[in-house]
Amino acid sequence: MLARLYQRPKNAMQSGRARTGQWLLEWERDEAQRPDPLTGWAGSGATETQLQLRFESEAAALAYAEAHGLTVEIVPLGPRTLKLQAYADNFR
């Protein structure tokens, strides 16, 4: 099975960086979702895609994946860019 491993990004709506050091492991879909004839909701028989495992380090996540026979794709975290501005810039 194929899984995706990535580091949790910073929440864009808050200034804090809580839980950004965690690594998340999510399974990729094996089959396409299809609409349910009764409700119209999209779904499939692959229930493992509903799981999201959290690890404290990348090494721990890779050890778990290796122990369970998962093929892991590591998604790198994008570069952190800072926009430095002064309060006085609001009045220019």
Backbone as CSV, one residue per row, in Angstrom:
resi,resn,N_x,N_y,N_z,CA_x,CA_y,CA_z,C_x,C_y,C_z
1,MET,0.839,-1.185,0.000,0.000,0.000,0.000,0.879,1.240,0.000
2,LEU,0.368,2.279,-0.584,1.088,3.543,-0.687,0.580,4.506,0.379
3,ALA,1.499,5.159,1.058,1.151,6.134,2.091,1.943,7.415,1.852
4,ARG,1.420,8.511,2.387,2.061,9.822,2.250,2.488,10.271,3.646
5,LEU,3.729,10.720,3.765,4.278,11.187,5.029,4.674,12.651,4.871
6,TYR,4.163,13.491,5.744,4.487,14.916,5.675,4.466,15.524,7.061
7,GLN,5.117,16.672,7.172,5.157,17.405,8.436,4.001,18.391,8.459
8,ARG,3.356,18.486,9.610,2.183,19.355,9.734,2.588,20.814,9.515
9,PRO,1.919,21.538,8.604,2.261,22.952,8.385,1.661,23.838,9.477
10,LYS,2.159,25.054,9.542,1.638,26.039,10.495,0.246,26.467,10.072
11,ASN,-0.625,26.643,11.039,-1.970,27.115,10.755,-1.898,28.553,10.248
12,ALA,-2.461,28.818,9.093,-2.386,30.141,8.487,-3.242,31.173,9.217
13,MET,-4.203,30.727,10.011,-5.102,31.656,10.677,-4.606,32.099,12.050
14,GLN,-3.497,31.509,12.520,-2.982,31.855,13.836,-1.484,32.070,13.756
15,SER,-0.952,32.802,14.708,0.476,33.098,14.698,1.295,32.021,15.386
16,GLY,0.668,31.173,16.187,1.390,30.140,16.925,1.892,29.019,16.028
17,ARG,2.885,28.294,16.523,3.465,27.197,15.756,3.291,25.868,16.489
18,ALA,2.199,25.715,17.244,1.946,24.488,17.992,1.737,23.310,17.040
19,ARG,2.251,22.174,17.420,2.118,20.897,16.696,2.721,20.918,15.297
20,THR,3.601,21.879,14.986,4.203,21.898,13.653,5.333,20.896,13.529
21,GLY,5.831,20.361,14.638,6.902,19.380,14.583,6.405,17.961,14.353
22,GLN,5.090,17.758,14.366,4.539,16.412,14.194,4.608,15.964,12.739
23,TRP,4.742,14.667,12.556,4.727,14.059,11.230,3.432,13.280,11.085
24,LEU,2.763,13.419,9.947,1.490,12.758,9.701,1.656,11.700,8.615
25,LEU,1.039,10.554,8.821,1.058,9.462,7.859,-0.374,9.208,7.412
26,GLU,-0.628,9.359,6.123,-1.961,9.139,5.549,-1.852,8.151,4.398
27,TRP,-2.852,7.311,4.265,-2.881,6.346,3.172,-3.457,6.983,1.916
28,GLU,-2.921,6.582,0.772,-3.448,7.024,-0.520,-4.624,6.118,-0.904
29,ARG,-5.503,6.628,-1.726,-6.668,5.846,-2.164,-6.258,4.803,-3.197
30,ASP,-6.766,3.582,-3.016,-6.515,2.512,-3.985,-7.535,2.536,-5.111
31,GLU,-8.717,3.012,-4.791,-9.790,3.034,-5.780,-10.473,4.398,-5.767
32,ALA,-11.121,4.703,-6.849,-11.807,5.997,-6.954,-13.080,5.983,-6.104
33,GLN,-13.449,7.161,-5.628,-14.701,7.274,-4.891,-15.862,7.255,-5.870
34,ARG,-16.980,6.737,-5.411,-18.174,6.691,-6.250,-19.368,7.180,-5.423
35,PRO,-20.342,7.789,-6.069,-21.486,8.295,-5.306,-22.392,7.157,-4.838
36,ASP,-22.891,7.310,-3.630,-23.844,6.349,-3.082,-25.188,6.579,-3.759
37,PRO,-25.855,5.537,-4.255,-27.117,5.752,-4.971,-28.230,6.329,-4.096
38,LEU,-28.199,6.047,-2.803,-29.272,6.511,-1.934,-29.069,7.954,-1.485
39,THR,-27.866,8.276,-0.993,-27.640,9.606,-0.427,-26.908,10.545,-1.371
40,GLY,-26.141,9.994,-2.324,-25.369,10.823,-3.225,-24.011,11.210,-2.681
41,TRP,-23.682,10.766,-1.462,-22.390,11.076,-0.869,-21.312,10.245,-1.542
42,ALA,-20.125,10.808,-1.663,-19.008,10.085,-2.276,-18.350,9.196,-1.233
43,GLY,-17.987,7.982,-1.656,-17.336,7.058,-0.734,-16.744,5.884,-1.481
44,SER,-16.018,5.058,-0.756,-15.437,3.857,-1.333,-15.294,2.821,-0.229
45,GLY,-14.813,1.644,-0.588,-14.653,0.579,0.381,-13.345,0.651,1.142
46,ALA,-12.467,1.577,0.784,-11.160,1.697,1.432,-11.295,2.542,2.696
47,THR,-11.412,1.885,3.843,-11.615,2.618,5.091,-10.311,3.128,5.693
48,GLU,-9.156,2.601,5.244,-7.892,3.071,5.815,-7.580,4.504,5.427
49,THR,-8.227,5.044,4.402,-7.986,6.431,4.019,-8.589,7.403,5.027
50,GLN,-9.397,6.905,5.947,-9.982,7.758,6.976,-9.041,7.964,8.157
51,LEU,-7.929,7.221,8.187,-6.988,7.304,9.295,-5.891,8.313,9.018
52,GLN,-5.422,8.928,10.079,-4.289,9.851,10.009,-3.469,9.607,11.277
53,LEU,-2.280,9.017,11.104,-1.435,8.708,12.245,-0.440,9.824,12.473
54,ARG,-0.224,10.190,13.750,0.704,11.255,14.120,1.922,10.652,14.812
55,PHE,3.106,11.152,14.434,4.360,10.698,15.017,5.176,11.911,15.438
56,GLU,6.032,11.722,16.438,6.863,12.812,16.933,8.075,13.063,16.042
57,SER,8.514,12.052,15.273,9.686,12.233,14.423,9.489,11.491,13.110
58,GLU,10.273,11.877,12.128,10.217,11.221,10.823,10.720,9.789,10.928
59,ALA,11.727,9.570,11.760,12.284,8.224,11.926,11.256,7.263,12.512
60,ALA,10.460,7.733,13.463,9.430,6.880,14.061,8.363,6.522,13.030
61,ALA,8.000,7.477,12.197,6.997,7.225,11.165,7.514,6.246,10.119
62,LEU,8.781,6.395,9.721,9.357,5.478,8.748,9.519,4.071,9.327
63,ALA,9.827,3.974,10.608,9.932,2.665,11.254,8.574,1.970,11.283
64,TYR,7.516,2.724,11.568,6.164,2.160,11.558,5.792,1.677,10.159
65,ALA,6.088,2.493,9.153,5.750,2.136,7.775,6.518,0.886,7.327
66,GLU,7.774,0.792,7.704,8.572,-0.373,7.321,8.066,-1.630,8.016
67,ALA,7.663,-1.506,9.277,7.166,-2.660,10.023,5.842,-3.176,9.465
68,HIS,5.060,-2.286,8.854,3.751,-2.685,8.319,3.747,-2.836,6.802
69,GLY,4.912,-2.759,6.171,5.015,-3.002,4.737,4.405,-1.919,3.866
70,LEU,4.499,-0.672,4.291,3.947,0.441,3.518,5.025,1.070,2.645
71,THR,4.651,1.461,1.442,5.524,2.248,0.579,5.220,3.715,0.877
72,VAL,6.244,4.463,1.277,6.025,5.824,1.763,6.569,6.837,0.772
73,GLU,5.755,7.851,0.507,6.184,9.015,-0.278,6.310,10.172,0.706
74,ILE,7.507,10.730,0.834,7.735,11.831,1.770,7.505,13.148,1.038
75,VAL,6.572,13.933,1.537,6.239,15.232,0.946,6.967,16.306,1.751
76,PRO,7.909,17.028,1.141,8.656,18.033,1.904,7.789,19.248,2.238
77,LEU,8.109,19.856,3.362,7.424,21.071,3.785,7.981,22.236,2.984
78,GLY,7.124,23.112,2.518,7.559,24.252,1.721,8.423,25.213,2.517
79,PRO,9.152,26.083,1.841,10.021,27.022,2.560,9.199,28.040,3.345
80,ARG,9.723,28.428,4.483,9.050,29.400,5.322,9.514,30.788,4.926
81,THR,8.602,31.619,4.477,8.944,32.981,4.079,8.362,33.957,5.093
82,LEU,9.165,34.910,5.469,8.734,35.921,6.421,8.516,37.243,5.693
83,LYS,7.420,37.893,6.008,7.138,39.207,5.444,7.351,40.220,6.566
84,LEU,8.512,40.830,6.573,8.847,41.776,7.621,8.301,43.156,7.264
85,GLN,7.566,43.725,8.182,7.038,45.058,7.955,6.911,45.765,9.295
86,ALA,6.998,47.041,9.236,6.908,47.858,10.440,5.498,48.448,10.549
87,TYR,5.112,48.770,11.760,3.811,49.374,11.995,3.704,50.726,11.284
88,ALA,4.800,51.424,11.159,4.815,52.736,10.516,4.489,52.652,9.022
89,ASP,4.673,51.463,8.424,4.348,51.308,7.000,2.870,51.467,6.721
90,ASN,2.022,51.329,7.744,0.584,51.491,7.559,0.195,52.945,7.291
91,PHE,1.083,53.888,7.575,0.747,55.309,7.469,1.519,55.988,6.331
92,ARG,2.100,55.265,5.437,2.829,55.861,4.318,2.000,55.871,3.080
